[in-house]
Each structure stands twice: as structure tokens, then as C-alpha cells.
Amino acid sequence: MGETLRSWKELPLSALPFKLSTEFKTGDWRTFRPVVDQEKCTRCLLCWVYCPDMSIVWDGQRISVNYDYCKGCGICARECPVKAIEMVKE
């Protein structure tokens, strides 16, 4: 018999019953986009944690937004405790 997997993370990508969201650019759906004020940002990463589209990018020093996948829901702006993210009309 085959070896037992210890975690779903050990599955090959071909075994997943769905396509990964990074294959489909969905950012053209939005009417508002988040803009990060780097001066106000405390790098708490709550925006990254709560983003349902995984479009918040943390490079180790700065927060940015991958607009290819951001749908403009505004959750990042609502969760930011210092209001460093503003939603602006496209």
C-alpha cells in the first residue's frame, strides 16, 4: 500500500479539485482600490491576514497591493487599526 500523507500540504497541485486563484486575474472587477500610506502603516499585517484574495503583499519591509487580484472589497482598509489604507475610486 502507498505511504500515508501527513498533511494536505503534501498533495501535488495536480490533485487539487480546483484551480489556484493565481491563475486568474480578477482585479478588473473592482470599482475602488486600496492605497497604502506607508508613513502611517505600522506593519501589523492585519490587512494581509484578512484579505480574502491574498492580494496584500508583504516583502519584509513594506505592504503593497497586487492589483491584478484585488477586487476592491475594502476589508483591508476596515481592518487597519491606524487607517493607513484608503479606498479610492478607480
Biopython code that builds the backbone (N, CA, C, O; Angstrom):
import numpy as np
from Bio.PDB.StructureBuilder import StructureBuilder

atoms = [
    (1, "MET", "N", (0.813, -1.188, 0.000)),
    (1, "MET", "CA", (0.000, 0.000, 0.000)),
    (1, "MET", "C", (0.859, 1.255, 0.000)),
    (1, "MET", "O", (2.007, 1.217, 0.444)),
    (2, "GLY", "N", (0.323, 2.365, -0.490)),
    (2, "GLY", "CA", (1.065, 3.619, -0.587)),
    (2, "GLY", "C", (1.307, 4.255, 0.765)),
    (2, "GLY", "O", (0.678, 3.899, 1.761)),
    (3, "GLU", "N", (2.221, 5.194, 0.783)),
    (3, "GLU", "CA", (2.558, 5.905, 2.010)),
    (3, "GLU", "C", (1.442, 6.885, 2.364)),
    (3, "GLU", "O", (0.868, 7.515, 1.476)),
    (4, "THR", "N", (1.132, 7.017, 3.647)),
    (4, "THR", "CA", (0.088, 7.911, 4.108)),
    (4, "THR", "C", (0.609, 9.347, 4.177)),
    (4, "THR", "O", (1.709, 9.603, 4.665)),
    (5, "LEU", "N", (-0.207, 10.274, 3.678)),
    (5, "LEU", "CA", (0.147, 11.689, 3.749)),
    (5, "LEU", "C", (-0.076, 12.189, 5.168)),
    (5, "LEU", "O", (-1.070, 11.836, 5.803)),
    (6, "ARG", "N", (0.833, 13.001, 5.662)),
    (6, "ARG", "CA", (0.688, 13.577, 6.998)),
    (6, "ARG", "C", (-0.096, 14.881, 6.964)),
    (6, "ARG", "O", (-0.625, 15.306, 7.991)),
    (7, "SER", "N", (-0.179, 15.518, 5.814)),
    (7, "SER", "CA", (-0.826, 16.820, 5.710)),
    (7, "SER", "C", (-1.338, 17.017, 4.287)),
    (7, "SER", "O", (-0.784, 16.465, 3.337)),
    (8, "TRP", "N", (-2.396, 17.807, 4.150)),
    (8, "TRP", "CA", (-2.912, 18.134, 2.817)),
    (8, "TRP", "C", (-1.872, 18.897, 2.013)),
    (8, "TRP", "O", (-1.921, 18.894, 0.783)),
    (9, "LYS", "N", (-0.916, 19.562, 2.696)),
    (9, "LYS", "CA", (0.115, 20.336, 2.018)),
    (9, "LYS", "C", (1.066, 19.446, 1.212)),
    (9, "LYS", "O", (1.791, 19.932, 0.343)),
    (10, "GLU", "N", (1.060, 18.163, 1.501)),
    (10, "GLU", "CA", (1.922, 17.231, 0.779)),
    (10, "GLU", "C", (1.307, 16.780, -0.543)),
    (10, "GLU", "O", (1.975, 16.125, -1.342)),
    (11, "LEU", "N", (0.043, 17.125, -0.780)),
    (11, "LEU", "CA", (-0.610, 16.757, -2.040)),
    (11, "LEU", "C", (0.025, 17.508, -3.201)),
    (11, "LEU", "O", (0.352, 18.687, -3.062)),
    (12, "PRO", "N", (0.204, 16.859, -4.330)),
    (12, "PRO", "CA", (0.678, 17.598, -5.507)),
    (12, "PRO", "C", (-0.424, 18.520, -6.005)),
    (12, "PRO", "O", (-1.605, 18.212, -5.844)),
    (13, "LEU", "N", (-0.057, 19.650, -6.609)),
    (13, "LEU", "CA", (-1.054, 20.604, -7.097)),
    (13, "LEU", "C", (-2.026, 19.975, -8.086)),
    (13, "LEU", "O", (-3.181, 20.391, -8.170)),
    (14, "SER", "N", (-1.571, 18.987, -8.826)),
    (14, "SER", "CA", (-2.444, 18.337, -9.801)),
    (14, "SER", "C", (-3.582, 17.568, -9.134)),
    (14, "SER", "O", (-4.563, 17.231, -9.796)),
    (15, "ALA", "N", (-3.469, 17.285, -7.838)),
    (15, "ALA", "CA", (-4.511, 16.550, -7.128)),
    (15, "ALA", "C", (-5.634, 17.448, -6.631)),
    (15, "ALA", "O", (-6.691, 16.953, -6.239)),
    (16, "LEU", "N", (-5.422, 18.764, -6.641)),
    (16, "LEU", "CA", (-6.442, 19.680, -6.151)),
    (16, "LEU", "C", (-7.628, 19.718, -7.115)),
    (16, "LEU", "O", (-7.434, 19.729, -8.330)),
    (17, "PRO", "N", (-8.865, 19.739, -6.581)),
    (17, "PRO", "CA", (-10.053, 19.718, -7.442)),
    (17, "PRO", "C", (-10.421, 21.092, -7.992)),
    (17, "PRO", "O", (-11.502, 21.253, -8.558)),
    (18, "PHE", "N", (-9.558, 22.071, -7.839)),
    (18, "PHE", "CA", (-9.844, 23.424, -8.299)),
    (18, "PHE", "C", (-8.553, 24.066, -8.782)),
    (18, "PHE", "O", (-7.460, 23.579, -8.491)),
    (19, "LYS", "N", (-8.682, 25.141, -9.508)),
    (19, "LYS", "CA", (-7.520, 25.900, -9.974)),
    (19, "LYS", "C", (-7.134, 26.917, -8.905)),
    (19, "LYS", "O", (-8.005, 27.460, -8.226)),
    (20, "LEU", "N", (-5.860, 27.174, -8.752)),
    (20, "LEU", "CA", (-5.415, 28.188, -7.814)),
    (20, "LEU", "C", (-5.792, 29.568, -8.327)),
    (20, "LEU", "O", (-5.755, 29.819, -9.531)),
    (21, "SER", "N", (-6.158, 30.471, -7.408)),
    (21, "SER", "CA", (-6.621, 31.800, -7.813)),
    (21, "SER", "C", (-5.538, 32.603, -8.521)),
    (21, "SER", "O", (-5.853, 33.564, -9.223)),
    (22, "THR", "N", (-4.282, 32.239, -8.355)),
    (22, "THR", "CA", (-3.219, 32.996, -9.017)),
    (22, "THR", "C", (-3.219, 32.777, -10.525)),
    (22, "THR", "O", (-2.516, 33.478, -11.252)),
    (23, "GLU", "N", (-3.995, 31.818, -10.999)),
    (23, "GLU", "CA", (-4.071, 31.580, -12.436)),
    (23, "GLU", "C", (-5.045, 32.522, -13.129)),
    (23, "GLU", "O", (-5.004, 32.661, -14.351)),
    (24, "PHE", "N", (-5.910, 33.166, -12.374)),
    (24, "PHE", "CA", (-6.943, 34.023, -12.942)),
    (24, "PHE", "C", (-6.828, 35.425, -12.369)),
    (24, "PHE", "O", (-6.950, 35.610, -11.158)),
    (25, "LYS", "N", (-6.597, 36.403, -13.213)),
    (25, "LYS", "CA", (-6.518, 37.785, -12.751)),
    (25, "LYS", "C", (-7.932, 38.327, -12.617)),
    (25, "LYS", "O", (-8.681, 38.389, -13.592)),
    (26, "THR", "N", (-8.286, 38.719, -11.399)),
    (26, "THR", "CA", (-9.654, 39.135, -11.110)),
    (26, "THR", "C", (-9.771, 40.600, -10.721)),
    (26, "THR", "O", (-10.862, 41.063, -10.390)),
    (27, "GLY", "N", (-8.668, 41.335, -10.754)),
    (27, "GLY", "CA", (-8.664, 42.719, -10.302)),
    (27, "GLY", "C", (-9.472, 43.679, -11.145)),
    (27, "GLY", "O", (-9.786, 44.776, -10.684)),
    (28, "ASP", "N", (-9.819, 43.306, -12.365)),
    (28, "ASP", "CA", (-10.572, 44.240, -13.210)),
    (28, "ASP", "C", (-12.043, 44.332, -12.803)),
    (28, "ASP", "O", (-12.804, 45.065, -13.435)),
    (29, "TRP", "N", (-12.454, 43.616, -11.777)),
    (29, "TRP", "CA", (-13.832, 43.672, -11.287)),
    (29, "TRP", "C", (-14.078, 44.866, -10.383)),
    (29, "TRP", "O", (-15.231, 45.238, -10.167)),
    (30, "ARG", "N", (-13.040, 45.472, -9.853)),
    (30, "ARG", "CA", (-13.235, 46.435, -8.768)),
    (30, "ARG", "C", (-13.592, 47.836, -9.275)),
    (30, "ARG", "O", (-13.284, 48.224, -10.402)),
    (31, "THR", "N", (-14.264, 48.578, -8.369)),
    (31, "THR", "CA", (-14.560, 49.984, -8.613)),
    (31, "THR", "C", (-13.759, 50.871, -7.673)),
    (31, "THR", "O", (-13.540, 52.049, -7.954)),
    (32, "PHE", "N", (-13.324, 50.300, -6.555)),
    (32, "PHE", "CA", (-12.467, 51.002, -5.603)),
    (32, "PHE", "C", (-11.191, 50.196, -5.421)),
    (32, "PHE", "O", (-11.194, 48.969, -5.517)),
    (33, "ARG", "N", (-10.098, 50.908, -5.155)),
    (33, "ARG", "CA", (-8.842, 50.205, -4.921)),
    (33, "ARG", "C", (-8.192, 50.736, -3.651)),
    (33, "ARG", "O", (-8.294, 51.925, -3.351)),
    (34, "PRO", "N", (-7.521, 49.858, -2.897)),
    (34, "PRO", "CA", (-6.853, 50.308, -1.681)),
    (34, "PRO", "C", (-5.511, 50.960, -1.994)),
    (34, "PRO", "O", (-4.761, 50.490, -2.848)),
    (35, "VAL", "N", (-5.224, 52.048, -1.289)),
    (35, "VAL", "CA", (-3.941, 52.731, -1.411)),
    (35, "VAL", "C", (-3.334, 52.772, -0.008)),
    (35, "VAL", "O", (-3.975, 53.234, 0.936)),
    (36, "VAL", "N", (-2.107, 52.292, 0.124)),
    (36, "VAL", "CA", (-1.442, 52.199, 1.424)),
    (36, "VAL", "C", (-0.584, 53.439, 1.658)),
    (36, "VAL", "O", (0.255, 53.789, 0.827)),
    (37, "ASP", "N", (-0.799, 54.097, 2.789)),
    (37, "ASP", "CA", (0.041, 55.219, 3.214)),
    (37, "ASP", "C", (1.187, 54.620, 4.031)),
    (37, "ASP", "O", (0.992, 54.250, 5.189)),
    (38, "GLN", "N", (2.358, 54.524, 3.448)),
    (38, "GLN", "CA", (3.499, 53.878, 4.093)),
    (38, "GLN", "C", (3.945, 54.614, 5.357)),
    (38, "GLN", "O", (4.524, 54.002, 6.254)),
    (39, "GLU", "N", (3.682, 55.912, 5.439)),
    (39, "GLU", "CA", (4.052, 56.681, 6.633)),
    (39, "GLU", "C", (3.208, 56.281, 7.843)),
    (39, "GLU", "O", (3.713, 56.234, 8.964)),
    (40, "LYS", "N", (1.924, 55.993, 7.618)),
    (40, "LYS", "CA", (1.028, 55.603, 8.704)),
    (40, "LYS", "C", (1.135, 54.118, 9.053)),
    (40, "LYS", "O", (0.890, 53.728, 10.195)),
    (41, "CYS", "N", (1.496, 53.303, 8.087)),
    (41, "CYS", "CA", (1.486, 51.846, 8.251)),
    (41, "CYS", "C", (2.453, 51.403, 9.350)),
    (41, "CYS", "O", (3.619, 51.796, 9.353)),
    (42, "THR", "N", (1.960, 50.578, 10.286)),
    (42, "THR", "CA", (2.780, 50.051, 11.381)),
    (42, "THR", "C", (3.252, 48.626, 11.108)),
    (42, "THR", "O", (3.919, 48.026, 11.950)),
    (43, "ARG", "N", (2.919, 48.087, 9.957)),
    (43, "ARG", "CA", (3.293, 46.728, 9.537)),
    (43, "ARG", "C", (2.756, 45.668, 10.491)),
    (43, "ARG", "O", (3.441, 44.690, 10.792)),
    (44, "CYS", "N", (1.526, 45.866, 10.965)),
    (44, "CYS", "CA", (0.890, 44.886, 11.848)),
    (44, "CYS", "C", (0.425, 43.658, 11.061)),
    (44, "CYS", "O", (0.219, 42.589, 11.634)),
    (45, "LEU", "N", (0.263, 43.818, 9.757)),
    (45, "LEU", "CA", (-0.125, 42.763, 8.814)),
    (45, "LEU", "C", (-1.572, 42.279, 8.966)),
    (45, "LEU", "O", (-1.918, 41.223, 8.436)),
    (46, "LEU", "N", (-2.415, 43.022, 9.671)),
    (46, "LEU", "CA", (-3.823, 42.635, 9.750)),
    (46, "LEU", "C", (-4.481, 42.672, 8.371)),
    (46, "LEU", "O", (-5.338, 41.840, 8.075)),
    (47, "CYS", "N", (-4.094, 43.615, 7.537)),
    (47, "CYS", "CA", (-4.640, 43.674, 6.178)),
    (47, "CYS", "C", (-4.288, 42.392, 5.422)),
    (47, "CYS", "O", (-5.122, 41.849, 4.697)),
    (48, "TRP", "N", (-3.082, 41.917, 5.586)),
    (48, "TRP", "CA", (-2.619, 40.690, 4.928)),
    (48, "TRP", "C", (-3.398, 39.488, 5.435)),
    (48, "TRP", "O", (-3.783, 38.618, 4.654)),
    (49, "VAL", "N", (-3.633, 39.438, 6.742)),
    (49, "VAL", "CA", (-4.361, 38.315, 7.351)),
    (49, "VAL", "C", (-5.793, 38.256, 6.844)),
    (49, "VAL", "O", (-6.290, 37.176, 6.523)),
    (50, "TYR", "N", (-6.462, 39.399, 6.767)),
    (50, "TYR", "CA", (-7.884, 39.430, 6.437)),
    (50, "TYR", "C", (-8.206, 39.499, 4.948)),
    (50, "TYR", "O", (-9.361, 39.299, 4.572)),
    (51, "CYS", "N", (-7.246, 39.770, 4.105)),
    (51, "CYS", "CA", (-7.528, 39.887, 2.669)),
    (51, "CYS", "C", (-8.017, 38.561, 2.105)),
    (51, "CYS", "O", (-7.273, 37.580, 2.116)),
    (52, "PRO", "N", (-9.258, 38.509, 1.611)),
    (52, "PRO", "CA", (-9.788, 37.246, 1.087)),
    (52, "PRO", "C", (-9.190, 36.842, -0.260)),
    (52, "PRO", "O", (-9.333, 35.693, -0.677)),
    (53, "ASP", "N", (-8.531, 37.764, -0.937)),
    (53, "ASP", "CA", (-7.969, 37.456, -2.259)),
    (53, "ASP", "C", (-6.459, 37.280, -2.243)),
    (53, "ASP", "O", (-5.846, 37.055, -3.286)),
    (54, "MET", "N", (-5.862, 37.380, -1.068)),
    (54, "MET", "CA", (-4.410, 37.280, -0.919)),
    (54, "MET", "C", (-3.680, 38.268, -1.835)),
    (54, "MET", "O", (-2.640, 37.949, -2.412)),
    (55, "SER", "N", (-4.240, 39.456, -1.954)),
    (55, "SER", "CA", (-3.628, 40.458, -2.826)),
    (55, "SER", "C", (-2.777, 41.468, -2.069)),
    (55, "SER", "O", (-2.163, 42.339, -2.685)),
    (56, "ILE", "N", (-2.732, 41.367, -0.738)),
    (56, "ILE", "CA", (-1.824, 42.197, 0.049)),
    (56, "ILE", "C", (-0.460, 41.507, 0.036)),
    (56, "ILE", "O", (-0.358, 40.312, 0.312)),
    (57, "VAL", "N", (0.566, 42.257, -0.283)),
    (57, "VAL", "CA", (1.916, 41.695, -0.414)),
    (57, "VAL", "C", (2.815, 42.296, 0.665)),
    (57, "VAL", "O", (2.868, 43.515, 0.826)),
    (58, "TRP", "N", (3.513, 41.445, 1.394)),
    (58, "TRP", "CA", (4.482, 41.871, 2.409)),
    (58, "TRP", "C", (5.848, 41.410, 1.945)),
    (58, "TRP", "O", (6.081, 40.209, 1.810)),
    (59, "ASP", "N", (6.751, 42.337, 1.699)),
    (59, "ASP", "CA", (8.084, 41.965, 1.205)),
    (59, "ASP", "C", (9.135, 41.963, 2.313)),
    (59, "ASP", "O", (10.331, 41.874, 2.037)),
    (60, "GLY", "N", (8.690, 42.060, 3.566)),
    (60, "GLY", "CA", (9.608, 42.092, 4.687)),
    (60, "GLY", "C", (9.842, 43.492, 5.215)),
    (60, "GLY", "O", (10.333, 43.671, 6.329)),
    (61, "GLN", "N", (9.488, 44.492, 4.408)),
    (61, "GLN", "CA", (9.657, 45.883, 4.827)),
    (61, "GLN", "C", (8.437, 46.744, 4.553)),
    (61, "GLN", "O", (8.127, 47.652, 5.324)),
    (62, "ARG", "N", (7.742, 46.460, 3.453)),
    (62, "ARG", "CA", (6.616, 47.303, 3.028)),
    (62, "ARG", "C", (5.407, 46.444, 2.683)),
    (62, "ARG", "O", (5.523, 45.290, 2.270)),
    (63, "ILE", "N", (4.247, 47.055, 2.871)),
    (63, "ILE", "CA", (2.987, 46.465, 2.437)),
    (63, "ILE", "C", (2.655, 47.068, 1.074)),
    (63, "ILE", "O", (2.791, 48.275, 0.874)),
    (64, "SER", "N", (2.226, 46.235, 0.149)),
    (64, "SER", "CA", (1.740, 46.746, -1.137)),
    (64, "SER", "C", (0.531, 45.909, -1.547)),
    (64, "SER", "O", (0.189, 44.929, -0.885)),
    (65, "VAL", "N", (-0.099, 46.299, -2.624)),
    (65, "VAL", "CA", (-1.296, 45.607, -3.091)),
    (65, "VAL", "C", (-1.051, 45.119, -4.508)),
    (65, "VAL", "O", (-0.600, 45.878, -5.366)),
    (66, "ASN", "N", (-1.349, 43.853, -4.746)),
    (66, "ASN", "CA", (-1.271, 43.297, -6.088)),
    (66, "ASN", "C", (-2.629, 43.544, -6.747)),
    (66, "ASN", "O", (-3.584, 42.800, -6.523)),
    (67, "TYR", "N", (-2.702, 44.585, -7.552)),
    (67, "TYR", "CA", (-3.971, 44.984, -8.155)),
    (67, "TYR", "C", (-4.465, 44.006, -9.213)),
    (67, "TYR", "O", (-5.612, 44.109, -9.646)),
    (68, "ASP", "N", (-3.644, 43.073, -9.636)),
    (68, "ASP", "CA", (-4.112, 42.046, -10.575)),
    (68, "ASP", "C", (-5.193, 41.176, -9.942)),
    (68, "ASP", "O", (-6.047, 40.638, -10.647)),
    (69, "TYR", "N", (-5.161, 41.034, -8.608)),
    (69, "TYR", "CA", (-6.085, 40.132, -7.921)),
    (69, "TYR", "C", (-7.004, 40.833, -6.923)),
    (69, "TYR", "O", (-7.967, 40.225, -6.455)),
    (70, "CYS", "N", (-6.737, 42.079, -6.588)),
    (70, "CYS", "CA", (-7.565, 42.817, -5.635)),
    (70, "CYS", "C", (-8.916, 43.139, -6.266)),
    (70, "CYS", "O", (-8.984, 43.706, -7.356)),
    (71, "LYS", "N", (-9.997, 42.769, -5.562)),
    (71, "LYS", "CA", (-11.343, 43.044, -6.065)),
    (71, "LYS", "C", (-11.936, 44.309, -5.466)),
    (71, "LYS", "O", (-13.057, 44.685, -5.805)),
    (72, "GLY", "N", (-11.188, 44.980, -4.567)),
    (72, "GLY", "CA", (-11.661, 46.247, -4.011)),
    (72, "GLY", "C", (-12.719, 46.113, -2.948)),
    (72, "GLY", "O", (-13.554, 47.006, -2.806)),
    (73, "CYS", "N", (-12.718, 45.037, -2.197)),
    (73, "CYS", "CA", (-13.754, 44.812, -1.186)),
    (73, "CYS", "C", (-13.636, 45.765, 0.000)),
    (73, "CYS", "O", (-14.637, 46.058, 0.653)),
    (74, "GLY", "N", (-12.432, 46.252, 0.286)),
    (74, "GLY", "CA", (-12.235, 47.203, 1.367)),
    (74, "GLY", "C", (-12.020, 46.592, 2.743)),
    (74, "GLY", "O", (-11.917, 47.325, 3.727)),
    (75, "ILE", "N", (-11.952, 45.289, 2.835)),
    (75, "ILE", "CA", (-11.734, 44.646, 4.134)),
    (75, "ILE", "C", (-10.403, 45.084, 4.727)),
    (75, "ILE", "O", (-10.313, 45.322, 5.931)),
    (76, "CYS", "N", (-9.377, 45.191, 3.907)),
    (76, "CYS", "CA", (-8.058, 45.611, 4.393)),
    (76, "CYS", "C", (-8.144, 46.988, 5.042)),
    (76, "CYS", "O", (-7.558, 47.210, 6.102)),
    (77, "ALA", "N", (-8.861, 47.905, 4.423)),
    (77, "ALA", "CA", (-8.996, 49.269, 4.953)),
    (77, "ALA", "C", (-9.792, 49.271, 6.255)),
    (77, "ALA", "O", (-9.460, 50.012, 7.180)),
    (78, "ARG", "N", (-10.838, 48.449, 6.335)),
    (78, "ARG", "CA", (-11.646, 48.383, 7.557)),
    (78, "ARG", "C", (-10.876, 47.766, 8.709)),
    (78, "ARG", "O", (-11.072, 48.166, 9.857)),
    (79, "GLU", "N", (-10.008, 46.809, 8.439)),
    (79, "GLU", "CA", (-9.267, 46.123, 9.499)),
    (79, "GLU", "C", (-8.016, 46.859, 9.942)),
    (79, "GLU", "O", (-7.468, 46.541, 10.997)),
    (80, "CYS", "N", (-7.552, 47.822, 9.182)),
    (80, "CYS", "CA", (-6.334, 48.552, 9.528)),
    (80, "CYS", "C", (-6.573, 49.409, 10.780)),
    (80, "CYS", "O", (-7.402, 50.318, 10.751)),
    (81, "PRO", "N", (-5.854, 49.128, 11.883)),
    (81, "PRO", "CA", (-6.107, 49.863, 13.122)),
    (81, "PRO", "C", (-5.641, 51.312, 13.099)),
    (81, "PRO", "O", (-6.094, 52.113, 13.916)),
    (82, "VAL", "N", (-4.749, 51.666, 12.181)),
    (82, "VAL", "CA", (-4.245, 53.045, 12.114)),
    (82, "VAL", "C", (-4.742, 53.788, 10.874)),
    (82, "VAL", "O", (-4.288, 54.894, 10.581)),
    (83, "LYS", "N", (-5.668, 53.178, 10.157)),
    (83, "LYS", "CA", (-6.280, 53.792, 8.957)),
    (83, "LYS", "C", (-5.228, 54.191, 7.921)),
    (83, "LYS", "O", (-5.287, 55.274, 7.339)),
    (84, "ALA", "N", (-4.265, 53.294, 7.704)),
    (84, "ALA", "CA", (-3.213, 53.544, 6.717)),
    (84, "ALA", "C", (-3.618, 53.150, 5.308)),
    (84, "ALA", "O", (-2.876, 53.386, 4.355)),
    (85, "ILE", "N", (-4.794, 52.549, 5.174)),
    (85, "ILE", "CA", (-5.270, 52.130, 3.851)),
    (85, "ILE", "C", (-6.553, 52.897, 3.536)),
    (85, "ILE", "O", (-7.511, 52.883, 4.308)),
    (86, "GLU", "N", (-6.545, 53.553, 2.406)),
    (86, "GLU", "CA", (-7.703, 54.320, 1.965)),
    (86, "GLU", "C", (-8.226, 53.702, 0.676)),
    (86, "GLU", "O", (-7.449, 53.340, -0.208)),
    (87, "MET", "N", (-9.542, 53.585, 0.574)),
    (87, "MET", "CA", (-10.162, 53.081, -0.646)),
    (87, "MET", "C", (-10.462, 54.278, -1.541)),
    (87, "MET", "O", (-11.180, 55.196, -1.145)),
    (88, "VAL", "N", (-9.903, 54.259, -2.757)),
    (88, "VAL", "CA", (-10.127, 55.350, -3.702)),
    (88, "VAL", "C", (-10.837, 54.802, -4.939)),
    (88, "VAL", "O", (-10.633, 53.654, -5.334)),
    (89, "LYS", "N", (-11.667, 55.643, -5.535)),
    (89, "LYS", "CA", (-12.407, 55.239, -6.727)),
    (89, "LYS", "C", (-11.464, 55.069, -7.910)),
    (89, "LYS", "O", (-10.558, 55.877, -8.113)),
    (90, "GLU", "N", (-11.679, 54.032, -8.678)),
    (90, "GLU", "CA", (-10.852, 53.756, -9.862)),
    (90, "GLU", "C", (-11.092, 54.823, -10.908)),
    (90, "GLU", "O", (-10.494, 54.779, -11.983)),
]
sb = StructureBuilder()
sb.init_structure("model")
sb.init_model(0)
sb.init_chain("A")
sb.init_seg("    ")
for serial, (resi, resn, name, xyz) in enumerate(atoms, 1):
    if name == "N":
        sb.init_residue(resn, " ", resi, " ")
    sb.init_atom(name, np.array(xyz, "f"), 0.0, 1.0, " ", f" {name:<3s}", serial, name[0])
structure = sb.get_structure()
